[in-house]
């Protein structure tokens, strides 16, 4: 299946990516491939219209790869970053509260 979606990355995610080892990068690359094929396969984040989350296990900790569909344009997927579940997504809420549905 050929996807028409283009992946874009926040600077926050780019900094995270630079700090990951090759094993972690491979895990994330596989998730990116899956969401590029079908970005609607994963659930939306509560309170957000276009933000979705993917489960990832990084170094034994369950976290979420968060992304926004149709941002900045209709055929784009914006990779927001990886956020810890145990923090109740507080880091995510601080950085991306402007994406919250009104």
ABEGO torsion letter per residue (X at the ends): XBBABBBBBBAAAAAAAAABBAAAAAAAAAAAAAAAABAAABBBBBGBAABBBBBBBBGGBBBBBBBBBGOABAABBBBAEBBBAAAGGAAAAAAAAAABBX
